[in-house]
Amino acid sequence: MINYILRRIIYAIPILIGVNIITFVLFFVVNTPDEMARMHLGQKHVTLEAIDKWKSERGYDKPVVWNTAADSMGKFTDTIFFNKSIRLFVFDFGQSDNGRDIGYDISQRMWPSLAITVPSLLLGLLAYISFALILAFFRATYIDIWGVVICVIMMSISSMFYIIGGQFVISKLLHLVPISGYDSGFEAIKFVALPVLVGLIGSIGSSTRWYRTIFLEEMHKDFVRTARAKGLSEKVVLFRHVLRNGLIPILTGVVVVLPMLFIGSLITESFFAIPGLGSYTINAIQSQDFSIVRSMVYLGSVLYIIGLILTDVSYTIADPRIRLE
């Protein structure tokens, strides 16, 4: 197991290097520091002195990859590539283009994101799997048919409808929770309740249909027919055999959500004014703060790779027949 994890970590290094290089090329080769300065200064006729001052204050006045004027290691370290890209490997995110510490902002904003995404993930898995098992248990009946129809209808509706509709009905008409905003401590519950509820309702259609398909596929396999032949009840077959063997594809789907636990939901946080990493990224894109965007892209890549490793390890727990070695 340890050797497998070490191999996966070694395999992840070239991936992170590739992501880092591609991101750097997109931000500093396609879009030069001079163009960044003009976009931030927001003036039609920007003077050369103003551009040079803006680049000097943010470290964009150095050579991109190789500094011929520096000595020894400074030829590589005294460059934009080293200061803005290589340091990401040790999670030194540096400062944003407006002078804020990106690492500090991430450490503060991750908690509001987790306050929304963790309950949404846990409650969502419980609700989606439960509904899918019910539809699979009553397969080919009116409960199953109408359940699938409702799921198709719900997944066909835009998530924006659920967000705006939830804010209008629950917050504006019923006055049950605030329409937007965030507070720390236990007061945060009333602010995250509506985003979590909207997230559950918005995803219940597609997730339930997907899990139902997984369970129905498992129910037609030989081990299920063998369990029924031994006289086991349908409930025991469904929960003890079908559910356990269906965990492999379920775990594979969960890994996609893991990076979003920290990065947050871009749309949800923006509409509900949650000061998480999702709104942090959106605001950085709107203000063209490329230092923040680069940091969030790299952080998302690291979290996704960690999620893949954890998923592979969890396979052995869900199904002991799998041996990573």
C-alpha positions as CSV (number, residue, x, y, z in Angstrom):
1,M,0.0,0.0,0.0
2,I,2.8,2.5,1.0
3,N,4.7,1.7,-2.2
4,Y,1.6,2.2,-4.3
5,I,0.9,5.6,-2.7
6,L,4.5,6.7,-3.2
7,R,4.3,5.7,-6.9
8,R,1.2,7.7,-7.4
9,I,2.7,10.7,-5.7
10,I,5.8,10.4,-8.0
11,Y,3.5,10.0,-11.0
12,A,1.6,13.2,-9.9
13,I,4.8,15.3,-10.1
14,P,5.0,15.4,-13.9
15,I,1.3,16.2,-14.1
16,L,1.6,19.2,-11.7
17,I,4.7,20.4,-13.6
18,G,2.7,20.2,-16.9
19,V,-0.3,22.1,-15.4
20,N,2.1,24.7,-14.0
21,I,3.9,25.2,-17.3
22,I,0.7,25.4,-19.3
23,T,-0.8,27.9,-16.9
24,F,2.4,30.0,-17.0
25,V,2.4,30.0,-20.8
26,L,-1.3,31.0,-20.9
27,F,-0.7,33.9,-18.5
28,F,2.7,35.2,-19.4
29,V,3.4,34.2,-23.0
30,V,-0.1,34.6,-24.6
31,N,-0.8,37.6,-22.3
32,T,2.4,39.7,-21.7
33,P,3.0,41.7,-18.5
34,D,2.6,44.9,-20.5
35,E,-0.9,43.8,-21.5
36,M,-1.7,43.0,-17.9
37,A,-0.6,46.4,-16.8
38,R,-2.8,48.1,-19.4
39,M,-5.8,46.0,-18.4
40,H,-5.3,46.8,-14.7
41,L,-4.6,50.5,-15.2
42,G,-7.8,50.7,-17.3
43,Q,-6.8,53.8,-19.2
44,K,-7.0,54.3,-23.0
45,H,-3.7,56.1,-23.2
46,V,-1.4,54.6,-20.6
47,T,2.0,56.1,-20.3
48,L,5.1,53.9,-20.5
49,E,6.2,55.2,-17.0
50,A,2.9,54.0,-15.5
51,I,3.3,50.6,-17.1
52,D,6.9,50.2,-15.8
53,K,5.8,51.3,-12.3
54,W,3.0,48.8,-12.2
55,K,5.2,46.0,-13.4
56,S,8.0,46.9,-10.9
57,E,5.6,47.0,-7.9
58,R,4.4,43.4,-8.7
59,G,7.7,41.8,-9.9
60,Y,6.7,41.7,-13.6
61,D,9.6,43.7,-14.7
62,K,12.0,40.8,-14.5
63,P,12.8,38.5,-17.5
64,V,10.3,35.8,-18.1
65,V,12.4,32.6,-17.9
66,W,16.2,33.5,-18.0
67,N,17.9,36.5,-16.6
68,T,21.2,37.1,-18.4
69,A,22.0,40.1,-16.3
70,A,22.1,38.1,-13.0
71,D,24.9,36.0,-11.6
72,S,25.0,32.2,-11.1
73,M,21.7,30.9,-9.8
74,G,20.1,34.3,-10.1
75,K,19.9,33.7,-13.9
76,F,17.1,31.3,-13.1
77,T,15.7,32.4,-9.7
78,D,15.5,36.2,-10.5
79,T,12.8,35.6,-13.2
80,I,9.1,35.7,-13.4
81,F,8.9,32.0,-14.0
82,F,10.6,31.2,-10.7
83,N,8.9,33.8,-8.5
84,K,5.4,33.3,-10.0
85,S,5.3,29.7,-11.0
86,I,8.0,27.5,-9.3
87,R,7.2,28.7,-5.8
88,L,3.7,27.3,-6.2
89,F,5.2,23.8,-5.7
90,V,5.9,24.7,-2.1
91,F,2.5,26.5,-1.8
92,D,4.1,29.9,-1.7
93,F,1.3,31.7,-3.5
94,G,2.8,35.1,-3.0
95,Q,0.8,38.3,-3.3
96,S,-2.1,39.2,-5.5
97,D,-1.9,42.0,-8.0
98,N,-3.6,44.3,-5.5
99,G,-1.0,43.5,-2.8
100,R,-2.9,41.0,-0.6
101,D,-1.4,37.8,0.7
102,I,-3.0,35.0,-1.3
103,G,-2.1,32.2,1.1
104,Y,-3.8,34.1,4.0
105,D,-6.9,34.8,1.9
106,I,-7.1,31.1,1.0
107,S,-6.8,30.0,4.7
108,Q,-9.6,32.4,5.7
109,R,-12.0,31.8,2.8
110,M,-11.7,28.0,2.7
111,W,-13.9,27.7,5.9
112,P,-17.1,29.4,4.3
113,S,-16.6,27.1,1.3
114,L,-16.3,24.0,3.5
115,A,-19.4,25.1,5.4
116,I,-21.4,24.8,2.2
117,T,-19.8,22.0,0.3
118,V,-19.2,19.4,3.1
119,P,-22.9,19.3,4.2
120,S,-24.0,19.3,0.6
121,L,-21.7,16.3,-0.1
122,L,-22.7,14.3,2.9
123,L,-26.4,15.0,2.8
124,G,-26.4,14.7,-0.9
125,L,-24.9,11.2,-0.9
126,L,-27.4,10.1,1.8
127,A,-30.4,11.5,-0.2
128,Y,-29.3,10.4,-3.7
129,I,-28.3,6.9,-2.7
130,S,-31.5,6.4,-0.6
131,F,-33.8,7.6,-3.4
132,A,-31.9,5.5,-6.0
133,L,-32.2,2.4,-3.8
134,I,-36.0,3.0,-3.5
135,L,-36.4,3.3,-7.2
136,A,-34.2,0.2,-7.8
137,F,-36.2,-1.7,-5.1
138,F,-39.5,-0.8,-6.9
139,R,-38.1,-1.3,-10.4
140,A,-40.5,-1.5,-13.3
141,T,-43.4,-0.2,-11.1
142,Y,-45.2,3.1,-11.1
143,I,-43.0,4.4,-8.3
144,D,-39.9,3.7,-10.4
145,I,-41.4,5.1,-13.6
146,W,-42.7,8.3,-12.1
147,G,-39.5,8.7,-10.0
148,V,-37.4,8.6,-13.2
149,V,-39.8,11.1,-14.9
150,I,-39.5,13.5,-11.9
151,C,-35.7,13.1,-12.0
152,V,-35.5,14.0,-15.7
153,I,-37.7,17.0,-15.2
154,M,-35.6,18.2,-12.3
155,M,-32.3,17.7,-14.1
156,S,-33.7,19.6,-17.1
157,I,-34.2,22.8,-15.1
158,S,-31.3,25.2,-14.8
159,S,-29.6,25.6,-11.4
160,M,-30.2,29.3,-11.7
161,F,-33.9,28.6,-11.4
162,Y,-33.4,26.8,-8.1
163,I,-31.2,29.5,-6.7
164,I,-33.4,32.4,-7.6
165,G,-36.6,30.5,-6.8
166,G,-35.2,29.5,-3.4
167,Q,-34.2,33.0,-2.5
168,F,-37.6,34.3,-3.5
169,V,-39.8,31.7,-1.8
170,I,-37.8,30.8,1.3
171,S,-36.1,34.1,2.0
172,K,-38.3,36.9,0.6
173,L,-41.7,35.4,1.1
174,L,-41.3,33.1,4.1
175,H,-38.5,35.0,5.7
176,L,-37.0,31.8,7.1
177,V,-33.3,32.5,6.4
178,P,-31.4,35.5,5.1
179,I,-31.3,35.9,1.3
180,S,-27.5,36.3,1.2
181,G,-24.5,37.0,3.3
182,Y,-22.4,35.1,5.8
183,D,-21.5,35.2,9.5
184,S,-19.0,33.2,11.7
185,G,-19.8,30.6,14.4
186,F,-23.2,29.1,14.8
187,E,-24.8,32.1,13.1
188,A,-23.4,30.8,9.9
189,I,-26.0,28.0,9.9
190,K,-28.8,30.3,8.9
191,F,-26.7,31.6,6.0
192,V,-25.6,28.3,4.6
193,A,-28.9,26.4,5.1
194,L,-30.5,27.8,1.9
195,P,-27.4,27.3,-0.4
196,V,-27.1,23.7,0.9
197,L,-30.8,23.1,0.3
198,V,-30.6,24.6,-3.2
199,G,-27.6,22.5,-4.0
200,L,-29.4,19.3,-2.9
201,I,-32.5,20.0,-4.9
202,G,-30.6,21.1,-8.0
203,S,-28.5,17.9,-8.1
204,I,-31.0,15.3,-6.9
205,G,-32.4,14.5,-10.4
206,S,-29.1,13.7,-12.2
207,S,-27.5,12.0,-9.2
208,T,-30.4,9.8,-8.4
209,R,-30.7,8.6,-12.0
210,W,-27.0,7.9,-12.1
211,Y,-27.0,5.9,-8.9
212,R,-30.2,4.1,-9.9
213,T,-28.4,3.0,-13.1
214,I,-25.5,1.7,-11.1
215,F,-27.7,-0.3,-8.7
216,L,-29.8,-1.8,-11.6
217,E,-26.7,-2.9,-13.3
218,E,-25.5,-4.7,-10.2
219,M,-28.9,-6.3,-9.6
220,H,-28.5,-8.3,-12.9
221,K,-25.2,-9.8,-12.0
222,D,-24.5,-13.4,-11.1
223,F,-23.8,-12.8,-7.4
224,V,-27.2,-11.2,-6.9
225,R,-28.9,-14.2,-8.5
226,T,-26.9,-16.5,-6.3
227,A,-28.0,-14.5,-3.2
228,R,-31.6,-14.8,-4.2
229,A,-31.2,-18.5,-4.9
230,K,-30.0,-19.0,-1.3
231,G,-33.3,-17.5,-0.1
232,L,-32.1,-14.1,1.0
233,S,-34.8,-11.4,1.0
234,E,-34.8,-8.6,-1.5
235,K,-34.0,-6.1,1.1
236,V,-30.9,-8.0,2.3
237,V,-29.8,-8.5,-1.3
238,L,-30.3,-4.8,-2.1
239,F,-28.5,-3.3,1.0
240,R,-25.9,-6.0,1.7
241,H,-24.8,-7.0,-1.8
242,V,-26.0,-4.5,-4.4
243,L,-25.2,-1.4,-2.4
244,R,-21.7,-2.6,-1.3
245,N,-20.7,-3.7,-4.8
246,G,-22.0,-0.4,-6.2
247,L,-19.6,1.6,-4.0
248,I,-16.8,1.4,-6.6
249,P,-18.5,3.7,-9.2
250,I,-19.9,5.8,-6.4
251,L,-16.5,6.5,-5.0
252,T,-15.2,7.3,-8.5
253,G,-17.9,10.0,-8.8
254,V,-17.2,11.4,-5.3
255,V,-13.6,12.1,-6.3
256,V,-14.8,14.7,-8.8
257,V,-16.4,16.6,-6.0
258,L,-13.4,16.6,-3.6
259,P,-11.6,19.6,-5.1
260,M,-14.8,21.6,-4.9
261,L,-14.9,21.0,-1.1
262,F,-12.1,23.5,-0.8
263,I,-12.5,25.6,-3.9
264,G,-16.2,26.0,-3.4
265,S,-19.1,26.6,-5.8
266,L,-18.5,29.5,-8.1
267,I,-22.1,30.2,-8.9
268,T,-23.6,29.5,-5.5
269,E,-21.1,31.6,-3.5
270,S,-21.5,34.5,-5.9
271,F,-25.3,34.5,-5.7
272,F,-25.5,34.1,-2.0
273,A,-22.6,36.4,-1.2
274,I,-20.6,33.7,0.6
275,P,-17.0,34.9,1.1
276,G,-15.5,31.5,0.1
277,L,-12.9,30.5,-2.5
278,G,-15.5,30.2,-5.2
279,S,-16.4,33.9,-5.0
280,Y,-12.7,34.6,-4.5
281,T,-11.9,33.1,-7.8
282,I,-14.8,34.8,-9.6
283,N,-13.8,38.2,-8.2
284,A,-10.2,37.6,-9.3
285,I,-11.3,36.7,-12.9
286,Q,-13.5,39.8,-13.0
287,S,-10.7,42.1,-11.7
288,Q,-8.2,40.2,-13.9
289,D,-6.0,39.4,-10.9
290,F,-4.0,36.6,-12.6
291,S,-1.9,35.8,-9.5
292,I,-5.0,34.6,-7.7
293,V,-6.3,32.7,-10.8
294,R,-3.0,30.9,-11.2
295,S,-2.9,29.9,-7.6
296,M,-6.5,28.6,-7.6
297,V,-5.8,26.6,-10.8
298,Y,-2.7,25.0,-9.2
299,L,-4.5,24.3,-5.9
300,G,-7.4,22.7,-7.8
301,S,-5.0,20.4,-9.6
302,V,-3.3,19.3,-6.4
303,L,-6.6,18.6,-4.7
304,Y,-7.9,16.6,-7.7
305,I,-4.7,14.4,-7.7
306,I,-5.1,13.9,-3.9
307,G,-8.7,12.9,-4.5
308,L,-7.6,10.3,-7.1
309,I,-5.1,8.8,-4.7
310,L,-7.7,8.6,-1.9
311,T,-10.2,7.1,-4.2
312,D,-7.9,4.3,-5.3
313,V,-7.0,3.6,-1.7
314,S,-10.7,3.5,-0.7
315,Y,-11.3,0.9,-3.4
316,T,-9.6,-1.7,-1.3
317,I,-11.8,-0.9,1.7
318,A,-15.0,-1.1,-0.4
319,D,-13.9,-4.2,-2.2
320,P,-11.2,-6.4,-0.6
321,R,-10.8,-8.3,-3.9
322,I,-8.9,-5.3,-5.3
323,R,-5.2,-5.3,-4.5
324,L,-3.3,-2.2,-5.4
325,E,0.0,-4.0,-5.6
